[in-house]
Amino acid sequence: MSAHQLRLPIGADPIATLAGYLGASQPALEDAARDFLCFNRVLSRSDVPERVLVEAAAAIWTAEELAELRALQATMGAAKGTEAFWPAWKAVSLCEARLIRRVSPRRANYWEGGWR
């Protein structure tokens, strides 16, 4: 993990830490994980600053996993309006599904199901 991911006292279970910041609601946890993976943001109604939520979310995945996802997202963004967009979108969706499975098997199955 990068130093950026280790600034908060995350502890042994980063998923539980993020859930604690969000009020331990599974839907809120799933939404936060989706927002982080898709948009590199965590939109929340909690009083916890977004920077703290982003750092807590980042601790759930390794720096390598996040680098892979962000590279795929950049490729997809660059492919907008070309024939390469659909394969890039599929690669991003399947990567997001693989990563979010750690937090939400239901969302992972949904993302993967669209490509079957």
OpenMM code with the backbone's topology and positions (N, CA, C; nanometers):
from openmm import Vec3, app, unit

residues = "MET SER ALA HIS GLN LEU ARG LEU PRO ILE GLY ALA ASP PRO ILE ALA THR LEU ALA GLY TYR LEU GLY ALA SER GLN PRO ALA LEU GLU ASP ALA ALA ARG ASP PHE LEU CYS PHE ASN ARG VAL LEU SER ARG SER ASP VAL PRO GLU ARG VAL LEU VAL GLU ALA ALA ALA ALA ILE TRP THR ALA GLU GLU LEU ALA GLU LEU ARG ALA LEU GLN ALA THR MET GLY ALA ALA LYS GLY THR GLU ALA PHE TRP PRO ALA TRP LYS ALA VAL SER LEU CYS GLU ALA ARG LEU ILE ARG ARG VAL SER PRO ARG ARG ALA ASN TYR TRP GLU GLY GLY TRP ARG".split()
positions = [
    Vec3(0.0836, -0.1190, 0.0000),
    Vec3(0.0000, 0.0000, 0.0000),
    Vec3(0.0874, 0.1244, 0.0000),
    Vec3(0.0365, 0.2288, -0.0554),
    Vec3(0.1124, 0.3530, -0.0607),
    Vec3(0.1002, 0.4268, 0.0723),
    Vec3(0.1894, 0.5217, 0.0914),
    Vec3(0.1841, 0.6019, 0.2144),
    Vec3(0.0532, 0.6783, 0.2230),
    Vec3(-0.0002, 0.7197, 0.1080),
    Vec3(-0.1282, 0.7923, 0.1065),
    Vec3(-0.2393, 0.7086, 0.1688),
    Vec3(-0.2331, 0.5784, 0.1506),
    Vec3(-0.3376, 0.4922, 0.2021),
    Vec3(-0.3216, 0.4649, 0.3515),
    Vec3(-0.2090, 0.4972, 0.4097),
    Vec3(-0.1835, 0.4593, 0.5481),
    Vec3(-0.1917, 0.5755, 0.6469),
    Vec3(-0.2401, 0.6915, 0.6040),
    Vec3(-0.2450, 0.8058, 0.6953),
    Vec3(-0.3478, 0.7882, 0.8064),
    Vec3(-0.4566, 0.7209, 0.7782),
    Vec3(-0.5599, 0.7031, 0.8798),
    Vec3(-0.5324, 0.5778, 0.9619),
    Vec3(-0.5800, 0.5742, 1.0855),
    Vec3(-0.5658, 0.4527, 1.1660),
    Vec3(-0.6710, 0.3501, 1.1229),
    Vec3(-0.6474, 0.2855, 1.0107),
    Vec3(-0.7481, 0.1977, 0.9510),
    Vec3(-0.7692, 0.0711, 1.0328),
    Vec3(-0.6642, 0.0133, 1.0852),
    Vec3(-0.6797, -0.1103, 1.1612),
    Vec3(-0.6800, -0.2314, 1.0712),
    Vec3(-0.7198, -0.3437, 1.1265),
    Vec3(-0.7121, -0.4708, 1.0555),
    Vec3(-0.8243, -0.4899, 0.9543),
    Vec3(-0.9339, -0.4184, 0.9679),
    Vec3(-1.0476, -0.4398, 0.8788),
    Vec3(-1.0919, -0.3067, 0.8169),
    Vec3(-1.0351, -0.2709, 0.7021),
    Vec3(-1.0700, -0.1420, 0.6423),
    Vec3(-1.2161, -0.1323, 0.6004),
    Vec3(-1.2802, -0.2444, 0.5670),
    Vec3(-1.4225, -0.2415, 0.5326),
    Vec3(-1.5040, -0.2002, 0.6538),
    Vec3(-1.4709, -0.2564, 0.7694),
    Vec3(-1.5414, -0.2204, 0.8929),
    Vec3(-1.5153, -0.0742, 0.9287),
    Vec3(-1.3936, -0.0269, 0.9033),
    Vec3(-1.3615, 0.1129, 0.9311),
    Vec3(-1.4471, 0.2051, 0.8460),
    Vec3(-1.4534, 0.1777, 0.7145),
    Vec3(-1.5349, 0.2607, 0.6262),
    Vec3(-1.6817, 0.2530, 0.6659),
    Vec3(-1.7298, 0.1335, 0.6964),
    Vec3(-1.8693, 0.1179, 0.7401),
    Vec3(-1.8947, 0.1981, 0.8671),
    Vec3(-1.7992, 0.1990, 0.9576),
    Vec3(-1.8137, 0.2762, 1.0808),
    Vec3(-1.8272, 0.4254, 1.0531),
    Vec3(-1.7489, 0.4759, 0.9591),
    Vec3(-1.7591, 0.6173, 0.9219),
    Vec3(-1.8945, 0.6485, 0.8609),
    Vec3(-1.9523, 0.5503, 0.7908),
    Vec3(-2.0778, 0.5728, 0.7189),
    Vec3(-2.2012, 0.5392, 0.8019),
    Vec3(-2.1827, 0.4896, 0.9227),
    Vec3(-2.2952, 0.4546, 1.0081),
    Vec3(-2.3341, 0.3086, 0.9985),
    Vec3(-2.2452, 0.2250, 0.9485),
    Vec3(-2.2620, 0.0795, 0.9438),
    Vec3(-2.3799, 0.0335, 0.8591),
    Vec3(-2.4249, 0.1137, 0.7658),
    Vec3(-2.5338, 0.0749, 0.6764),
    Vec3(-2.4746, 0.0063, 0.5535),
    Vec3(-2.5193, -0.1170, 0.5241),
    Vec3(-2.4675, -0.1893, 0.4077),
    Vec3(-2.4939, -0.1137, 0.2766),
    Vec3(-2.6144, -0.0594, 0.2555),
    Vec3(-2.6339, 0.0180, 0.1317),
    Vec3(-2.5400, 0.1389, 0.1220),
    Vec3(-2.5154, 0.2071, 0.2330),
    Vec3(-2.4237, 0.3214, 0.2308),
    Vec3(-2.2815, 0.2752, 0.2001),
    Vec3(-2.2416, 0.1619, 0.2562),
    Vec3(-2.1091, 0.1058, 0.2292),
    Vec3(-2.0960, 0.0692, 0.0816),
    Vec3(-2.1981, 0.0047, 0.0268),
    Vec3(-2.1958, -0.0335, -0.1143),
    Vec3(-2.1898, 0.0892, -0.2042),
    Vec3(-2.2680, 0.1915, -0.1719),
    Vec3(-2.2669, 0.3146, -0.2516),
    Vec3(-2.1304, 0.3835, -0.2435),
    Vec3(-2.0723, 0.3870, -0.1249),
    Vec3(-1.9418, 0.4506, -0.1086),
    Vec3(-1.8350, 0.3763, -0.1877),
    Vec3(-1.8383, 0.2436, -0.1835),
    Vec3(-1.7408, 0.1648, -0.2594),
    Vec3(-1.7592, 0.1868, -0.4086),
    Vec3(-1.8830, 0.1880, -0.4547),
    Vec3(-1.9103, 0.2132, -0.5966),
    Vec3(-1.8614, 0.3516, -0.6374),
    Vec3(-1.8937, 0.4528, -0.5577),
    Vec3(-1.8500, 0.5890, -0.5885),
    Vec3(-1.6977, 0.5976, -0.5954),
    Vec3(-1.6308, 0.5329, -0.5011),
    Vec3(-1.4850, 0.5376, -0.4994),
    Vec3(-1.4270, 0.4676, -0.6218),
    Vec3(-1.4767, 0.3473, -0.6512),
    Vec3(-1.4223, 0.2736, -0.7653),
    Vec3(-1.4528, 0.3427, -0.8975),
    Vec3(-1.5739, 0.3923, -0.9132),
    Vec3(-1.6140, 0.4519, -1.0410),
    Vec3(-1.5642, 0.5950, -1.0592),
    Vec3(-1.5651, 0.6737, -0.9525),
    Vec3(-1.5412, 0.8172, -0.9661),
    Vec3(-1.4259, 0.8703, -0.8802),
    Vec3(-1.3625, 0.7832, -0.8013),
    Vec3(-1.2542, 0.8226, -0.7103),
    Vec3(-1.3012, 0.9272, -0.6091),
    Vec3(-1.4300, 0.9203, -0.5743),
    Vec3(-1.4919, 1.0083, -0.4748),
    Vec3(-1.5803, 0.9228, -0.3868),
    Vec3(-1.6152, 0.9738, -0.2715),
    Vec3(-1.7145, 0.9088, -0.1867),
    Vec3(-1.8163, 1.0153, -0.1492),
    Vec3(-1.9329, 1.0056, -0.2084),
    Vec3(-2.0403, 1.1004, -0.1799),
    Vec3(-2.1224, 1.0436, -0.0652),
    Vec3(-2.1315, 1.1179, 0.0436),
    Vec3(-2.1971, 1.0653, 0.1630),
    Vec3(-2.2696, 1.1768, 0.2357),
    Vec3(-2.3716, 1.1384, 0.3074),
    Vec3(-2.4438, 1.2347, 0.3905),
    Vec3(-2.3886, 1.2402, 0.5328),
    Vec3(-2.2805, 1.1695, 0.5585),
    Vec3(-2.2241, 1.1693, 0.6934),
    Vec3(-2.1464, 1.2988, 0.7185),
    Vec3(-2.1111, 1.3213, 0.8434),
    Vec3(-2.0330, 1.4385, 0.8803),
    Vec3(-1.8833, 1.4168, 0.8605),
    Vec3(-1.8448, 1.2964, 0.8207),
    Vec3(-1.7036, 1.2654, 0.8015),
    Vec3(-1.6567, 1.3315, 0.6716),
    Vec3(-1.5447, 1.4033, 0.6741),
    Vec3(-1.4967, 1.4685, 0.5514),
    Vec3(-1.4730, 1.3675, 0.4382),
    Vec3(-1.4994, 1.4105, 0.3163),
    Vec3(-1.4831, 1.3217, 0.2013),
    Vec3(-1.3408, 1.2672, 0.1918),
    Vec3(-1.2401, 1.3481, 0.2224),
    Vec3(-1.1008, 1.3036, 0.2170),
    Vec3(-1.0788, 1.1810, 0.3056),
    Vec3(-1.1396, 1.1818, 0.4238),
    Vec3(-1.1266, 1.0700, 0.5164),
    Vec3(-1.1962, 0.9468, 0.4590),
    Vec3(-1.3142, 0.9660, 0.4013),
    Vec3(-1.3866, 0.8541, 0.3421),
    Vec3(-1.3109, 0.7958, 0.2234),
    Vec3(-1.2504, 0.8819, 0.1427),
    Vec3(-1.1725, 0.8350, 0.0280),
    Vec3(-1.0524, 0.7539, 0.0753),
    Vec3(-0.9833, 0.8027, 0.1774),
    Vec3(-0.8684, 0.7283, 0.2296),
    Vec3(-0.9113, 0.5946, 0.2886),
    Vec3(-1.0234, 0.5922, 0.3588),
    Vec3(-1.0726, 0.4667, 0.4154),
    Vec3(-1.1114, 0.3696, 0.3038),
    Vec3(-1.1764, 0.4210, 0.2002),
    Vec3(-1.2134, 0.3353, 0.0878),
    Vec3(-1.0890, 0.2823, 0.0177),
    Vec3(-0.9890, 0.3671, -0.0013),
    Vec3(-0.8667, 0.3260, -0.0704),
    Vec3(-0.7953, 0.2131, 0.0028),
    Vec3(-0.8098, 0.2077, 0.1345),
    Vec3(-0.7419, 0.1046, 0.2122),
    Vec3(-0.8006, -0.0341, 0.1906),
    Vec3(-0.9189, -0.0422, 0.1332),
    Vec3(-0.9826, -0.1723, 0.1097),
    Vec3(-0.9107, -0.2484, -0.0014),
    Vec3(-0.8531, -0.1744, -0.0967),
    Vec3(-0.7868, -0.2371, -0.2108),
    Vec3(-0.6386, -0.2040, -0.2085),
    Vec3(-0.5583, -0.2842, -0.2771),
    Vec3(-0.4155, -0.2570, -0.2829),
    Vec3(-0.3885, -0.1443, -0.3823),
    Vec3(-0.2740, -0.0836, -0.3689),
    Vec3(-0.2343, 0.0224, -0.4617),
    Vec3(-0.2268, -0.0317, -0.6046),
    Vec3(-0.1836, -0.1561, -0.6197),
    Vec3(-0.1744, -0.2171, -0.7532),
    Vec3(-0.3123, -0.2366, -0.8148),
    Vec3(-0.4076, -0.2818, -0.7348),
    Vec3(-0.5438, -0.2988, -0.7856),
    Vec3(-0.6027, -0.1661, -0.8305),
    Vec3(-0.5819, -0.0637, -0.7500),
    Vec3(-0.6360, 0.0677, -0.7843),
    Vec3(-0.5655, 0.1270, -0.9060),
    Vec3(-0.4348, 0.1043, -0.9167),
    Vec3(-0.3618, 0.1531, -1.0341),
    Vec3(-0.4127, 0.0854, -1.1606),
    Vec3(-0.4383, -0.0448, -1.1532),
    Vec3(-0.4934, -0.1167, -1.2684),
    Vec3(-0.6287, -0.0585, -1.3084),
    Vec3(-0.7166, -0.0376, -1.2105),
    Vec3(-0.8489, 0.0167, -1.2393),
    Vec3(-0.8388, 0.1563, -1.2996),
    Vec3(-0.7588, 0.2438, -1.2400),
    Vec3(-0.7478, 0.3808, -1.2900),
    Vec3(-0.6882, 0.3828, -1.4317),
    Vec3(-0.5963, 0.2911, -1.4618),
    Vec3(-0.5404, 0.2836, -1.5973),
    Vec3(-0.6481, 0.2406, -1.6969),
    Vec3(-0.7292, 0.1424, -1.6585),
    Vec3(-0.8387, 0.0993, -1.7464),
    Vec3(-0.9400, 0.2118, -1.7668),
    Vec3(-0.9694, 0.2848, -1.6612),
    Vec3(-1.0631, 0.3975, -1.6721),
    Vec3(-1.0080, 0.5064, -1.7639),
    Vec3(-0.8782, 0.5318, -1.7556),
    Vec3(-0.8169, 0.6315, -1.8437),
    Vec3(-0.8240, 0.5859, -1.9894),
    Vec3(-0.7999, 0.4573, -2.0125),
    Vec3(-0.8095, 0.4028, -2.1479),
    Vec3(-0.9513, 0.4176, -2.2003),
    Vec3(-1.0502, 0.3876, -2.1162),
    Vec3(-1.1897, 0.4022, -2.1573),
    Vec3(-1.2213, 0.5481, -2.1901),
    Vec3(-1.1750, 0.6395, -2.1071),
    Vec3(-1.1990, 0.7810, -2.1326),
    Vec3(-1.1380, 0.8263, -2.2639),
    Vec3(-1.0194, 0.7766, -2.2937),
    Vec3(-0.9523, 0.8131, -2.4179),
    Vec3(-1.0206, 0.7507, -2.5392),
    Vec3(-1.0934, 0.6420, -2.5176),
    Vec3(-1.1568, 0.5703, -2.6286),
    Vec3(-1.2968, 0.6217, -2.6617),
    Vec3(-1.3456, 0.7192, -2.5878),
    Vec3(-1.4810, 0.7711, -2.6156),
    Vec3(-1.4922, 0.8137, -2.7613),
    Vec3(-1.6030, 0.7717, -2.8238),
    Vec3(-1.6281, 0.8077, -2.9618),
    Vec3(-1.5578, 0.7206, -3.0645),
    Vec3(-1.4907, 0.6158, -3.0178),
    Vec3(-1.4227, 0.5251, -3.1106),
    Vec3(-1.4765, 0.3838, -3.0930),
    Vec3(-1.4368, 0.2961, -3.1833),
    Vec3(-1.4780, 0.1551, -3.1724),
    Vec3(-1.4144, 0.0861, -3.0524),
    Vec3(-1.3079, 0.1412, -3.0018),
    Vec3(-1.2396, 0.0814, -2.8871),
    Vec3(-1.3126, 0.1063, -2.7558),
    Vec3(-1.4161, 0.1919, -2.7574),
    Vec3(-1.4841, 0.2259, -2.6328),
    Vec3(-1.5512, 0.1056, -2.5675),
    Vec3(-1.6261, 0.0263, -2.6441),
    Vec3(-1.7011, -0.0850, -2.5841),
    Vec3(-1.6109, -0.1892, -2.5198),
    Vec3(-1.5032, -0.2328, -2.5857),
    Vec3(-1.4128, -0.3257, -2.5158),
    Vec3(-1.3491, -0.2637, -2.3915),
    Vec3(-1.3182, -0.1346, -2.3984),
    Vec3(-1.2602, -0.0670, -2.2817),
    Vec3(-1.3609, -0.0591, -2.1679),
    Vec3(-1.4873, -0.0306, -2.2017),
    Vec3(-1.5922, -0.0250, -2.1005),
    Vec3(-1.6112, -0.1606, -2.0353),
    Vec3(-1.6069, -0.2656, -2.1156),
    Vec3(-1.6202, -0.4010, -2.0606),
    Vec3(-1.5052, -0.4306, -1.9648),
    Vec3(-1.3829, -0.3958, -2.0034),
    Vec3(-1.2675, -0.4197, -1.9164),
    Vec3(-1.2810, -0.3448, -1.7848),
    Vec3(-1.3270, -0.2200, -1.7908),
    Vec3(-1.3467, -0.1409, -1.6685),
    Vec3(-1.4553, -0.2031, -1.5825),
    Vec3(-1.5674, -0.2382, -1.6424),
    Vec3(-1.6798, -0.2960, -1.5669),
    Vec3(-1.6406, -0.4249, -1.4971),
    Vec3(-1.5681, -0.5113, -1.5671),
    Vec3(-1.5280, -0.6385, -1.5062),
    Vec3(-1.4242, -0.6185, -1.3958),
    Vec3(-1.3370, -0.5205, -1.4134),
    Vec3(-1.2405, -0.4890, -1.3076),
    Vec3(-1.3129, -0.4322, -1.1853),
    Vec3(-1.4070, -0.3399, -1.2083),
    Vec3(-1.4850, -0.2853, -1.0967),
    Vec3(-1.5617, -0.3954, -1.0258),
    Vec3(-1.6182, -0.4883, -1.1011),
    Vec3(-1.6928, -0.5990, -1.0402),
    Vec3(-1.6012, -0.6842, -0.9532),
    Vec3(-1.4832, -0.7134, -1.0043),
    Vec3(-1.3878, -0.7949, -0.9272),
    Vec3(-1.3498, -0.7245, -0.7977),
    Vec3(-1.3280, -0.5943, -0.8044),
    Vec3(-1.2863, -0.5210, -0.6850),
    Vec3(-1.4004, -0.4989, -0.5871),
    Vec3(-1.5186, -0.4681, -0.6363),
    Vec3(-1.6290, -0.4403, -0.5430),
    Vec3(-1.6821, -0.5678, -0.4784),
    Vec3(-1.6483, -0.6838, -0.5350),
    Vec3(-1.6925, -0.8100, -0.4746),
    Vec3(-1.6496, -0.8179, -0.3282),
    Vec3(-1.5396, -0.7544, -0.2937),
    Vec3(-1.4905, -0.7537, -0.1555),
    Vec3(-1.5914, -0.6874, -0.0612),
    Vec3(-1.6666, -0.5915, -0.1130),
    Vec3(-1.7622, -0.5159, -0.0318),
    Vec3(-1.9055, -0.5595, -0.0595),
    Vec3(-1.9372, -0.5898, -0.1853),
    Vec3(-2.0751, -0.6179, -0.2238),
    Vec3(-2.0823, -0.7232, -0.3347),
    Vec3(-2.0991, -0.8500, -0.2982),
    Vec3(-2.1166, -0.9527, -0.4017),
    Vec3(-2.2372, -0.9239, -0.4913),
    Vec3(-2.3405, -0.8632, -0.4356),
    Vec3(-2.4610, -0.8319, -0.5137),
    Vec3(-2.4276, -0.7360, -0.6275),
    Vec3(-2.3559, -0.6282, -0.5982),
    Vec3(-2.3177, -0.5333, -0.7043),
    Vec3(-2.2212, -0.5957, -0.8024),
    Vec3(-2.1305, -0.6789, -0.7538),
    Vec3(-2.0362, -0.7461, -0.8440),
    Vec3(-2.1112, -0.8349, -0.9421),
    Vec3(-2.2071, -0.9096, -0.8918),
    Vec3(-2.2862, -0.9966, -0.9799),
    Vec3(-2.3639, -0.9150, -1.0824),
    Vec3(-2.4136, -0.7993, -1.0413),
    Vec3(-2.4882, -0.7123, -1.1326),
    Vec3(-2.3974, -0.6642, -1.2453),
    Vec3(-2.2786, -0.6138, -1.2095),
    Vec3(-2.1853, -0.5634, -1.3110),
    Vec3(-2.1411, -0.6752, -1.4053),
    Vec3(-2.1113, -0.7920, -1.3479),
    Vec3(-2.0663, -0.9039, -1.4327),
    Vec3(-2.1791, -0.9553, -1.5197),
    Vec3(-2.3018, -0.9539, -1.4657),
    Vec3(-2.4167, -1.0075, -1.5382),
    Vec3(-2.4445, -0.9360, -1.6671),
    Vec3(-2.4136, -0.8095, -1.6751),
    Vec3(-2.4376, -0.7347, -1.7974),
    Vec3(-2.3500, -0.7783, -1.9134),
    Vec3(-2.2429, -0.8542, -1.8848),
    Vec3(-2.1496, -0.8949, -1.9909),
    Vec3(-2.1634, -1.0432, -2.0246),
    Vec3(-2.2597, -1.1108, -1.9644),
    Vec3(-2.2778, -1.2539, -1.9943),
    Vec3(-2.3636, -1.2722, -2.1150),
] * unit.nanometer
topology = app.Topology()
chain = topology.addChain("A")
for resn in residues:
    res = topology.addResidue(resn, chain)
    for name in ("N", "CA", "C"):
        topology.addAtom(name, app.Element.getBySymbol(name[0]), res)
